[in-house]
Amino acid sequence: MKALVTGASSGIGLYISNELLNLGYDLFVVARDKKKLEKIYAKKKNVTIISLDLEDKDNCYKLYEMLKDKDIDILVNNAGFGDAGNFNQTSLQKELSMIDLNIISYHILTKLFLKDFIKKNRGRILNIASMAGFMPGPYMATYYATKSYIVSLTTSIQEELKKDKSNVHVSMFCPGPVETNFNKVAKVKFNVPSIDAEKAAKIAVEGMFKNKKIIIPMNMKLNYYLVKLSPLGLVSTINAKTQERVEDK
């Protein structure tokens, strides 16, 4: 059994990797920081470290070419980051990099590995999305938009697989705030409860193996249904008030 995890050097990706290792999977772990990957995984057996920056779409193709003959069973798309601030003031270059990592890398890797999984009629893809994917997000507009893309893409693909009676399953994990390095990179803190990354990873992996299309932690279930039932304008107003930005010093 073999699994590929992107963004495996910290947060949810790190703990998902640990969960899969404990289940006996051989792992291919990907992140930009080679030294960090080596520090984390050097003493772990059955782990292959791959240092690539998946913001560069050519590296997404390179990663697939490296692993297409390795008989991967699970793909976990986790690499990503966010940013906060008024849309007219945030960095365009950072937002374009975010789109490249949060959308383009997911799209390319999902597409390429899915084709192989369908040929084998087995395999799982877990896309790490967010509750942000179900709603507008003032002061984090681009990040919320990237997660909306992943929610829509994953839902659509899974419906196609269902109609084809495929044994391939595509899931998305949609947590609320998680205690990771994400908040530091995004320069944001949330006025709602967070869950720790290890707990989030356990929920994600368990839901994936249960073939759930949408995996939502219990503390976010009520929010999910409220969002579904509420007008978008109201949700947008509430989000604007509950997200407290952290400005650069």
Sequence and secondary structure as in RCSB ss.txt:
>XXXX:A:sequence
MKALVTGASSGIGLYISNELLNLGYDLFVVARDKKKLEKIYAKKKNVTIISLDLEDKDNCYKLYEMLKDKDIDIL
VNNAGFGDAGNFNQTSLQKELSMIDLNIISYHILTKLFLKDFIKKNRGRILNIASMAGFMPGPYMATYYATKSYI
VSLTTSIQEELKKDKSNVHVSMFCPGPVETNFNKVAKVKFNVPSIDAEKAAKIAVEGMFKNKKIIIPMNMKLNYY
LVKLSPLGLVSTINAKTQERVEDK
>XXXX:A:secstr
 EEEEESTTSHHHHHHHHHHHHTT EEEEEES HHHHHHHHTT TTEEEEE  TTSHHHHHHHHHHHTTS   EE
EE       S TTTS HHHHHHHHIIIIIHHHHHHHHHHHHHHHHT EEEEEE  GGGGS  TTSHHHHHHHHHH
HHHHHHHHHHHHHTT SEEEEEE  S EESTHHHHHTEEESS  EEHHHHHHHHHHHHHTT SEE  HHHHHHHH
HHHHS HHHHHHHHHHHEEE    
